[in-house]
C-alpha cells in the first residue's frame, strides 16, 4: 500500500471516529405523556384517547364501560409516563379515612384497593358512594378503575351500601334489567348529569319504600281510596286493588292503566 493511500485511509478512519464521538448516540424514546384516565361511565368516540394501567389507549369507535385491554374497541398506543390522568411511577398514596378533609386533587387508596382522586373538596365522603366528589384514578403499576360492568352509573357495591337493609325483592340485577327499557336514563349528558339523574331516582324510591324495605303500601286503610270511579274503565280489579306497589309505590287505577298501556 502506498504512503498516500495509507494516509488517506487513516484520515478517513479519524474522520469517522471523530463523527462518532461528536454525534450523540440516539437515546431511547421517552414514554408518552399519559392522557386523562379512563372512566367507565364516560362516553368515548372514535379517535378519543384515555390512559389505563400505564398505557395510552385510543377508541376505534363509540364505547362506554368497556375496559381498555379487555375490549377490541381500544387500540393500545403503548406505555405512558407522567400526565394528567395516568400518573407516574407506582401508586403510593395514603389510605382514605372517613371524616378527614380532602381538597380537589387529593388522591387516596380506598379499602377495596382502588385509587380515587377528589374532584371537589369534601369532608371525607366515601369515594364509592359520593361519586360527585371522587373520580376513579389509575396510575402506572397502581390503581385501576373498578368500573361498572352493568353500564349503570351506580355500581352494585354502591347500591348495596345505599340500601343495606333492603327487601330481597329489590335486587341490583333487577334494577339493571329494568333500566334496559329506558336506555337514555342516566346515560346521556355529562357525568354529573348522569349521576344527578340516578341520585334523584334512587332518592325517590328510597323515600317511597323506606329504603327499599317495603314492597307494598303499609297503610291498608288507604287501599279503597285509590279507585277513581269517574274513569270510563272503572276499577275492574276491585275497589281496593290499586294500592301502592313496587319501588315507586304505584297507586290509583288511572296510574295502573297508564303503566299497563
DODOTI-657848 format. One line per field, with one value per residue (C-alpha): residue in three letters; x negated, y, z negated. Coordinates in steps of 0.02 Angstrom, whole numbers, padded with zeros to 5 digits, always signed. Each point is the difference from the previous one (the first is absolute). Example, Ala and Ser with C-alpha at 12.3 -4.5 7.8 and 13.67 -1.06 7.14 Angstrom:
residu <- ALA  SER
x <- -00615  -00069
y <- -00225  +00172
z <- -00390  +00033
! end
This chain:
residu <- UNK  UNK  UNK  UNK  UNK  UNK  UNK  UNK  UNK  UNK  UNK  UNK  UNK  UNK  UNK  UNK  UNK  UNK  UNK  UNK  UNK  UNK  UNK  UNK  UNK  UNK  UNK  UNK  UNK  UNK  UNK  UNK  UNK  UNK  UNK  UNK  UNK  UNK  UNK  UNK  UNK  UNK  UNK  UNK  UNK  UNK  UNK  UNK  UNK  UNK  UNK  UNK  UNK  UNK  UNK  UNK  UNK  UNK  UNK  UNK  UNK  UNK  UNK  UNK  UNK  UNK  UNK  UNK  UNK  UNK  UNK  UNK  UNK  UNK  UNK  UNK  UNK  UNK  UNK  UNK  UNK  UNK  UNK  UNK  UNK  UNK  UNK  UNK  UNK  UNK  UNK  UNK  UNK  UNK  UNK  UNK  UNK  UNK  UNK  UNK  UNK  UNK  UNK  UNK  UNK  UNK  UNK  UNK  UNK  UNK  UNK  UNK  UNK  UNK  UNK  UNK  UNK  UNK  UNK  UNK  UNK  UNK  UNK  UNK  UNK  UNK  UNK  UNK  UNK  UNK  UNK  UNK  UNK  UNK  UNK  UNK  UNK  UNK  UNK  UNK  UNK  UNK  UNK  UNK  UNK  UNK  UNK  UNK  UNK  UNK  UNK  UNK  UNK  UNK  UNK  UNK  UNK  UNK  UNK  UNK  UNK  UNK  UNK  UNK  UNK  UNK  UNK  UNK  UNK  UNK  UNK  UNK  UNK  UNK  UNK  UNK  UNK  UNK  UNK  UNK  UNK  UNK  UNK  UNK  UNK  UNK  UNK  UNK  UNK  UNK  UNK  UNK  UNK  UNK  UNK  UNK  UNK  UNK  UNK  UNK  UNK  UNK  UNK  UNK  UNK  UNK  UNK  UNK  UNK  UNK  UNK  UNK  UNK  UNK  UNK  UNK  UNK  UNK  UNK  UNK  UNK  UNK  UNK  UNK  UNK  UNK  UNK  UNK  UNK  UNK  UNK  UNK  UNK  UNK  UNK  UNK  UNK  UNK  UNK  UNK  UNK  UNK  UNK  UNK  UNK  UNK  UNK  UNK  UNK  UNK  UNK  UNK  UNK  UNK  UNK  UNK  UNK  UNK  UNK  UNK  UNK
x <- +00000  -00072  -00034  +00132  +00133  -00046  +00015  +00167  +00065  -00059  +00080  +00164  -00004  -00039  +00143  +00120  -00058  +00017  +00178  +00042  -00067  +00079  +00170  +00104  +00069  +00187  +00083  +00151  +00162  +00077  +00173  +00144  +00098  +00150  +00169  +00142  +00040  +00132  +00170  +00126  +00148  -00069  +00044  -00145  +00017  -00119  -00169  +00018  -00139  -00012  -00133  +00019  -00126  -00150  +00052  +00084  +00148  +00098  +00183  +00035  +00185  +00134  -00020  +00051  -00043  -00115  -00167  -00158  -00100  +00153  +00106  -00042  +00066  -00163  -00168  -00155  -00110  -00138  -00064  +00015  -00086  +00053  +00154  +00168  +00087  -00116  -00122  -00182  -00094  +00092  +00153  -00056  +00144  +00071  +00148  +00168  +00066  +00182  +00023  -00168  +00011  -00058  -00025  +00022  -00150  -00034  -00027  +00039  -00001  +00171  +00032  +00036  -00178  +00053  -00055  +00109  -00036  +00103  +00092  +00072  -00044  +00088  -00005  -00047  +00147  -00008  -00074  +00112  +00159  -00030  -00055  +00027  -00146  -00115  -00057  -00089  -00186  -00127  -00188  -00146  -00013  +00135  +00185  +00132  +00175  +00121  +00123  +00184  +00019  +00188  -00020  +00104  -00084  +00031  -00100  +00067  -00115  +00071  +00177  -00033  -00073  +00148  +00129  -00078  +00167  +00103  +00128  -00062  +00133  -00111  -00160  -00135  +00018  +00186  -00033  -00125  +00118  +00142  -00112  -00028  +00176  -00055  -00173  -00007  +00022  -00160  -00091  +00000  -00083  -00151  -00056  +00073  +00171  -00001  -00039  +00132  +00134  -00046  -00008  +00171  +00081  -00080  +00043  +00181  +00017  -00089  +00126  +00148  -00057  -00091  -00169  +00064  +00070  +00186  +00072  +00181  +00081  +00009  +00156  +00136  +00135  -00046  +00026  +00184  -00036  -00103  +00147  +00056  +00172  +00021  -00122  +00089  -00091  +00044  -00090  +00017  -00124  +00104  +00024  -00153  -00118  -00096  -00107  -00185  -00116  -00182  -00145  +00101  +00157  +00112  +00179  +00171  +00091  -00045  -00185  +00015  +00084  -00136  -00134  +00091  +00023
y <- +00000  +00170  +00132  +00115  -00134  -00042  +00182  +00014  -00156  +00062  +00169  -00082  -00106  +00152  +00096  -00144  -00017  +00187  +00000  -00148  +00090  +00167  -00070  -00047  -00175  -00009  -00013  -00110  +00092  +00059  -00063  +00101  +00110  -00089  +00058  +00029  -00157  -00117  +00014  -00140  +00119  +00117  -00014  -00012  +00019  -00056  +00087  +00050  -00055  -00052  -00074  -00161  -00102  +00095  -00006  +00123  -00068  +00066  -00039  -00073  +00038  +00052  -00085  +00013  -00113  -00113  -00021  +00041  -00158  -00110  +00066  +00009  +00177  +00064  +00011  -00007  +00152  -00061  +00044  +00176  +00099  +00148  +00093  +00064  -00165  -00146  +00058  -00055  -00132  -00116  +00053  +00050  +00100  +00002  -00104  +00086  +00045  +00039  +00173  +00067  +00158  -00015  +00133  -00018  -00092  -00110  -00184  -00140  -00189  -00068  -00157  -00100  +00032  +00125  +00180  +00155  +00183  +00136  +00102  +00117  +00048  -00114  -00045  -00182  -00068  -00182  -00005  -00145  +00087  +00187  -00015  +00185  +00036  -00139  -00072  -00167  +00024  -00111  +00013  -00101  -00161  +00052  +00030  -00043  +00059  -00122  +00037  -00038  -00153  +00024  +00168  +00085  +00149  -00079  -00158  -00152  +00036  +00176  -00066  -00123  +00136  +00115  -00131  -00122  -00050  -00013  -00135  -00148  +00051  +00144  -00055  +00091  -00121  +00036  +00186  -00016  -00112  +00126  +00143  -00085  +00054  +00181  +00013  +00189  +00003  +00051  -00034  +00167  +00166  +00031  -00116  +00123  -00004  -00190  -00008  +00130  -00097  -00162  +00086  +00081  -00165  -00101  +00134  -00005  -00189  -00001  +00126  -00098  -00168  +00044  -00041  -00138  -00091  -00002  -00079  +00055  +00149  -00028  +00103  -00121  +00126  +00097  -00145  +00035  +00183  -00032  -00041  +00147  -00061  +00148  -00080  -00087  -00163  +00002  -00117  -00174  -00077  +00058  +00154  -00032  -00075  +00156  +00033  +00045  -00135  -00013  +00121  +00154  -00059  +00011  +00036  +00053  -00090  +00128  -00019  -00189  +00018  +00118  -00122  -00145  +00092
z <- +00000  +00049  -00130  +00075  -00006  -00181  -00052  +00090  -00089  -00170  +00031  +00046  -00158  -00106  +00078  -00030  -00180  -00027  +00065  -00111  -00153  +00040  +00052  -00153  -00001  +00026  -00169  -00028  +00030  -00161  -00044  +00066  -00118  -00071  +00062  -00123  -00097  +00070  -00085  +00018  -00001  +00134  +00184  +00123  +00188  +00136  -00016  -00183  -00118  -00182  -00113  -00098  -00099  +00068  +00184  +00115  +00096  +00149  +00032  +00172  -00010  -00126  -00168  -00181  -00145  +00103  -00087  +00101  +00029  -00019  +00144  +00185  +00011  -00076  +00092  -00110  +00035  -00115  -00171  -00069  -00135  -00104  +00054  -00053  -00012  -00016  -00131  -00003  -00094  -00116  -00098  -00174  -00072  -00176  -00050  +00002  -00172  -00038  -00074  +00059  +00104  +00181  +00133  +00187  +00072  -00152  +00043  -00121  -00006  -00048  -00102  +00158  +00063  +00134  +00011  +00007  +00036  -00083  +00132  -00132  -00178  -00125  -00185  +00028  +00099  +00057  +00177  +00053  -00056  +00020  +00180  +00035  -00116  +00060  +00167  +00026  +00025  +00087  +00004  +00066  -00096  -00120  -00017  +00126  +00032  -00082  +00139  +00010  +00113  +00005  +00087  -00136  -00082  -00172  -00032  -00091  -00147  -00013  +00012  -00140  -00110  +00032  -00045  -00124  -00078  +00158  +00035  +00102  +00126  +00055  +00087  +00096  +00146  +00004  +00005  +00142  +00098  -00020  +00057  +00168  +00047  -00025  +00081  -00014  -00188  -00093  +00163  +00090  -00033  -00109  -00139  -00125  +00084  +00004  -00185  -00040  +00093  -00086  -00171  +00023  +00049  -00140  -00128  +00057  -00010  -00168  -00066  +00068  -00070  -00160  +00076  +00115  -00150  +00046  +00156  -00028  -00086  -00187  -00038  +00053  -00047  +00156  +00119  +00044  +00034  +00156  +00113  +00106  +00054  +00118  +00122  +00145  -00034  -00185  -00120  +00075  -00124  -00148  -00107  -00109  +00130  +00052  -00153  +00006  +00065  +00050  -00015  +00051  -00092  +00153  -00053  +00071  +00139  +00133  -00038  +00009  +00169  +00063  -00057  +00082  +00164
! end
